Amino acid sequence: MSKYVKYYQEMIDENRELFNDFMDIHDKYAKDKKSHQDEFNKIGRKVMDVVRDRENRLCSGMSRSYAQFSHRLADKFSDIIKKDFPLIDFIGVKIE
């Protein structure tokens, strides 16, 4: 198992309730963005805090000489998150 996959699975397992709540609102938001926007953003901020923390842990051991590798690792971690939560980049976006 790749390191980024392991970190992703640990993140989900350790925050199961938060990610279950986010999955529910994520699905509702996908169907009706305007009416679920506030709740999506509220829960999404908490999710993003957890994601950023885990991404920082994943890449923190890399020195400057491995910056390119660290960047690619962060991208892979982001890609695996987007497979389950394709609208995660919409957290904080206001739909008028």
C-alpha positions as CSV (number, residue, x, y, z in Angstrom):
1,M,0.0,0.0,0.0
2,S,1.3,3.4,-0.9
3,K,2.1,5.9,1.8
4,Y,-0.4,8.4,0.6
5,V,-3.1,5.7,0.5
6,K,-2.3,4.6,4.0
7,Y,-2.5,8.2,5.2
8,Y,-5.8,8.7,3.5
9,Q,-7.3,5.5,5.0
10,E,-6.1,6.4,8.5
11,M,-7.5,9.9,8.1
12,I,-10.9,8.5,7.1
13,D,-10.8,5.8,9.9
14,E,-9.8,8.3,12.6
15,N,-12.5,10.8,11.6
16,R,-15.3,8.4,10.5
17,E,-18.2,10.4,11.8
18,L,-17.0,13.7,10.3
19,F,-16.4,12.1,6.9
20,N,-19.8,10.3,7.0
21,D,-21.5,13.6,7.7
22,F,-19.5,15.2,4.9
23,M,-20.4,12.5,2.5
24,D,-24.1,13.0,3.2
25,I,-24.0,16.8,2.7
26,H,-21.6,16.3,-0.3
27,D,-24.3,14.2,-2.0
28,K,-27.0,16.7,-1.2
29,Y,-24.9,19.6,-2.4
30,A,-24.2,17.8,-5.7
31,K,-28.0,17.8,-6.3
32,D,-28.8,21.3,-5.0
33,K,-25.9,23.6,-4.4
34,K,-27.9,26.7,-3.3
35,S,-30.0,25.1,-0.6
36,H,-27.1,23.1,0.9
37,Q,-24.3,25.5,0.5
38,D,-24.1,26.8,4.1
39,E,-24.0,23.3,5.7
40,F,-21.6,22.1,3.0
41,N,-19.2,24.9,3.8
42,K,-19.6,24.5,7.5
43,I,-18.8,20.8,7.6
44,G,-16.3,21.2,4.7
45,R,-14.1,23.6,6.7
46,K,-13.7,21.0,9.4
47,V,-12.9,18.4,6.7
48,M,-10.3,20.7,5.1
49,D,-8.6,21.2,8.5
50,V,-8.3,17.5,8.9
51,V,-7.1,17.0,5.2
52,R,-4.5,19.8,5.5
53,D,-3.2,18.4,8.8
54,R,-2.8,14.9,7.3
55,E,-1.2,16.3,4.1
56,N,1.3,18.2,6.2
57,R,2.1,15.1,8.1
58,L,2.5,13.1,4.9
59,C,4.9,15.6,3.4
60,S,6.6,17.1,6.5
61,G,9.5,14.6,6.5
62,M,10.7,15.7,3.1
63,S,13.6,18.1,2.9
64,R,14.0,20.9,0.3
65,S,16.0,18.5,-1.9
66,Y,12.8,16.4,-2.2
67,A,10.4,19.3,-2.9
68,Q,9.4,18.0,-6.3
69,F,8.6,14.6,-4.9
70,S,6.7,16.2,-2.0
71,H,4.6,18.1,-4.4
72,R,3.8,15.0,-6.4
73,L,2.9,13.1,-3.2
74,A,0.6,15.9,-2.2
75,D,-1.1,15.8,-5.6
76,K,-1.6,12.1,-5.3
77,F,-3.1,12.5,-1.9
78,S,-5.4,15.2,-3.2
79,D,-6.4,13.0,-6.2
80,I,-7.4,10.1,-3.9
81,I,-9.6,12.4,-1.8
82,K,-11.3,13.8,-4.9
83,K,-12.2,10.3,-6.0
84,D,-14.5,10.0,-3.0
85,F,-15.4,13.7,-2.7
86,P,-15.2,15.3,-6.2
87,L,-16.8,18.6,-5.1
88,I,-14.3,19.2,-2.2
89,D,-12.7,22.1,-4.1
90,F,-16.1,23.9,-3.8
91,I,-15.7,24.3,-0.1
92,G,-16.0,28.0,0.7
93,V,-17.4,28.9,-2.7
94,K,-20.6,31.0,-2.6
95,I,-23.2,30.3,-5.2
96,E,-25.4,33.3,-6.0
